[in-house]
Amino acid sequence: MSGRRGTDRAPRAAASPGDGPAAGATSLPAVDPAELQRLLANRHADPHRVLGAHPATVAGTAGVVIRALHPDATAAELVMLGSPPQAMESVAHGLFGAFVPGASLPMPYRLRFHFADGSTWERDDPYRFLPTLGEMDLYLFNEGKHRELWHKLGAHPRTVAGVEGTAFAVWAPSARRVSVVGEFCGWDGRLYPMRQLGRSGVYELFVPGVGDGALYKFEILTREGGLRLKADPFARRMERPPATASVVVGESHHAWGDAEWMQARRAADPLRSPMAIYEAHLGSWAQVPEEGDRPLTYREIAPRLARHAREFGFTHVELMPVAEHPYGGSWGYQVTGYYAPTARYGTPDDFRYLVDTLHQAGLGVLLDWVPAHFPKDDFALRRFDGSALFEHEDPRLGEQPDWGTLIFNYGRPEVRNFLVANALYWMQEFHVDGLRVDAVAAMLYLDYSRKPGEWLRNRYGGRENLEAVAFLRELNEAVLREQPGCIMVAEESTAWPGVTRPVAEGGLGFTFKWNMGWMHDTLAYFATDPLYRSHHQGQLTFSMVYEYSEHFINPLSHDEVVHLKRSLLEKMPGDDWQRFANLRLLMTYLYTRPGKKLLFMGSELAPRGEWNHDASLDWHLAQQPPHAQFGDYLRELGLLYGETPAFWRRDPDPEGFAWIDVADEANSVLSYVRRDGDDHVIVVLNLTPVPHEDYRIGAPQAGAYVRLLSSDDEQFGGSGWGTPARVVTEHSPFHGHAQSMRLRLPPLGALVLAPEVAAEPHP
């Protein structure tokens, strides 16, 4: 039998005290009436004070008194090894006790409850075990400094005093009572009330017999007398949505094979390494039409995604949020299970397999991470213990109007600890290589997307969220110190200074910042008819004015191909040929300018439609011209980027980039050089459909240059306008250089040139 029968998960009213102590129960030590009243009313914050085993003296004899509670039981027995069962006395309605003379603590025993229908339930007593959290754990948590908090709070299968079970712990400081409920007790909040550990606000209970795979939640009695049924904030596994229970999960059984990757990560310098990021949404990357268009599992997608990303020269895969979320249409950005990889695609170990596979293929793994806000779903963090625990009480601080969500209270140490530990958790437990922090601008400003009167100023009268700033600095410092080689990326769209400056120098401490200004200006330029581009060339060149103020990633993300913004291809002007030519130009500019690169999945297919999170990518386009030829070009461009250090090694240094000619607005031609020490590469962009037969540019050095890539080649869907594969400079000064070269510029075409290297003689 499993406690109160049935599987109803709805909160139930607290039990009444019943009829009080039973007549004749005089052989046991008395229980304080107030304690008994709270226990029987299911309002006791520390049931261990009454239940379990306690030293006692009865009629001058020392021993142990044991009390057990089951409101539906008619009788109970104490079961001890080597002794016959001992009937327990009825102390009160559902409360039973027994005295064992001569016994001492600790002592093993079990309980057997009898019910009116003749059934029984025998189990170990959860109230005979010591707390599973130590004083130092509680102190560090309340200070906001417990860096491995996921090992302590939540649900953890373990063996205590030779008994297998699960240790549950949850933070609910305003609760009057917390019970762990689940299938193992018929979701009955009367059976497993937890104990509050001092003034920490943490409730704890070790429940014998509960193990891996068990469903559970916490039933919380609020100060106002209401019941809340909550998923575990630290659950490391959740039911598959729309179900919302937490799932007990034991230690990982995954055997990692990425030791070489992890060792190299510690010494990596991401600022001076190639970084081309493939942003992916797991649910819509590919689906299985034979099985109702279900998404691929973590294990199914792993080898295919790794092979595909490597084929196009990507160095990293960035996964849109994989932490558990109830609504698929949020794309994962409304998180309810911060410590649980979504069950839509498999188990936590299945997710480890995905990361491991990508690492072994030479690909880094980044996660979208959402500490800016959380949804109002009542089973999750919202008013967790009846109070504004994770959020602010005042909606002017605690509500995010744009998304209808709640904002974390970054000034509360335990909330900061929840988030900082969560970032470290993904890096340590799942070997993730970095986080892209969503909506940083919404965190930094108290008036973000608010009208006058809808926000509160900080203590200095300003609009900056000082607590969020302190949190972000603490977060980035913790990652830098404890997970060397991991990167932190800010999605930040304002002019906040020093986003990627070290904390010690007054910055926020991120590794990279998304260059949203570059993205907006560049897409606006490429959407302009080439006839008018001569008046808008500054949209392409202005970003270089502030290029070295931060360490940037240039993103063409999912946000740019949804909500009627059109696909990248459909943003391009002109007929179909011109659209594809423009798109090849855009990709060339992205890959060859300073800054790291990010492309949303499907860009390689050049789809005509926007991204649909409910449908698979249009993989058939990879076999259809001109989409196939565009994919061929992006593949060549990605591989060239990775093989050419001049495109990435000097990204942080102004010396790594120089304009050759930025002023030819009349022809809408741009040319620039990328450098890596003595090596360099020249890029020329002709941004109109007008070819140029004899176009002169300055050359950094004398001699021959070879064409590394032309976006106009016929194999890529271009016109094949006949750009020479080799060009020799002339001693004719131009553009500030002592020599120059004459080029044939193809229409809407890009050329990538490099100095010819003399072949070494064969021995």
KATAMO-V194736 format. One line per field, one symbol per residue. ss: DSSP state (H for helix, E for strand, C for the rest). phi: phi as a letter, one per 40 degrees, with the letter a starting at -180 (. if undefined). psi: psi as a letter, one per 20 degrees, with the letter a starting at -180 (. if undefined). A space follows every 50 residues. Layout:
ss = ???
phi = ???
psi = ???
//
This chain:
ss = CCCCCCCCCCCCCCCCCCCCCCCCCCCCCCCCHHHHHHHHCCCCCCHHHC CEEEEEEECCEEEEEEEEECCCCCEEEEECCCCCCEECEEEECCEEEEEE ECCCCCCCCEEEEECCCCCEEEEECHHHCCCCCCHHHHHHHHHCCCCCHH HCCEEEEEEECCEEEEEEEEECCCCCEEEEEEHHHCCCCCCCECEECCCC CEEEEEEECCCCCCEEEEEEECCCCCEEEECCCCCCCECCCCCCCEECCC CCCCCCCCHHHHHHHHHCCHHHCCCEEEEECHHHHCEEHHHCCEECCHHH HHHHHHHHHHHCCCCEEEECCCEECCCHHHCCCCCCEEEEECHHHCCHHH HHHHHHHHHHCCCEEEEEECCCCECCCCCCCCCCCCCCCCECCCHHHHEE CCCCEECECCCCHHHHHHHHHHHHHHHHHCCCCEEEECCHHHHHECCCCC CCCCCCCCCCCCCECHHHHHHHHHHHHHHHHHCCCCEEEECCCCCCCCCC CCHHHCCCCCCEEECHHHHHHHHHHHCCCHHHHHHCCHHHHHHHHCHHHC CEEEEECHHHHCCCCCCHHHHCCCCHHHHHHHHHHHHHHHHHCCCEEEEE CCHHHCCCCCCCCCCCCCHHHHHCCCHHHHHHHHHHHHHHHHHCHHHCCC CCCHHHEEEEECCCCCCCEEEEEEEECCEEEEEEEECCCCCEEEEEEEEC CCCEEEEEEECCCHHHCCCCCCCCCEEECECCCECCECEEEEEEECCCCE EEEEECCCCCCCC
phi = .bgccgbcccdbcccccgcgdccgcbcbdccddcccdccccfbccacccb cgbbdabbfgbcabbbbbbadcccaabcbbcgbcdbcccccadgbbaabb cgcaccbcabbbcbbccgcbabaccccbbcdcbcccdccccccgbccbcc cbchbbcabbfgbcabcbaacaccccabbcbidcbgfccccbcbbccfbc gcbaacbcgcbdgccaabcbccccgcbbbbccdbdcabccdccbccbcbc ccbcccbbdcccccdcbcbccbbcabbbcbbccbcabbccbgfccccdcc cdccccccccdcgcbbbbcddbccacbcccghcbcbbcbbddcdbhcdcc cdcccccccccgbcbbbcbbccaaccdccbcdfdbgbcccbcccccbbbb ccbgbbbcccccdccdcdccccccdccccbgccibcccfcdcccbcbdfb cdgbabcccbgcccccccccccccdccccdcbbdgcbbbbcbbbcdcgcb cddcbgccgccbbccccdccccccccccddcbcccbcccccccccbdbca cbbcbbcdccbbfgcgcdcccccgcccccccccccdcccdcbcchcbabc dgdccfcccccbccbcdcccccbbccccccdcccccccccdccbdccacb dcbdccaaccabbccccfbbaabbbagccabbbbbbcbcccbcabcbcbc achcbbccabccdccbgccgcgcdcabbcbcbdafgbcbaabbbcccfbb bbbadcbcccccc
psi = qmbpqrkpjqqqqqqribjaqqpimiiqpqpphgggghghjlkpimihhg rbppqrppljpqbpppqqpohiqirqqpoqpjqqqppqqohaoipqqqpn qiqrqqpqrrqoqqrhjirroprqoijjqrqjqrhhggghghikjoilhi igqbpoprppkjppappppqomhjqhqpqpqahikkkoiihmqrqpncjh jpqqppoqipapipqrrppporhijrppopqphjpjqqqpqiqjqqpppa qqjpoqkkhgghghhhjqnhhkqqoopopqohhjgqrnhilkkqqqrghg hghgggggghhjjqhqpppqpiqpqhohiijijnpinhjoppihjarhhh hhgggggggijkprpqpppnjhrqrjpiichplgkirnghaqgpiihipo hhjkaqpqniipghgggggghgghghhghjkqirpooqlhhhhhphjokq rpijrqqaijjripnhhhggghggghgggggimpiqqpppnpjakpqkhj qqhhjjaijqgrppnhgggggghgghipphhjhhijhhhhhhhihjhjhr oqpopnahhikrljiqrggihqraagghghgghhgghggghirqqrqppq qihiilqhrrpoiiqqqmhhhiipqjhghghgghgggghgghinhhihhk hiphiiqppgoiimhhilpqqrppqnciqrqpppoojrjorohnppqqph qqaqqqohqpijqhijjaililpqipppqqmoqqkjqirrqpqoprplqp ppqqppppppqq.
//
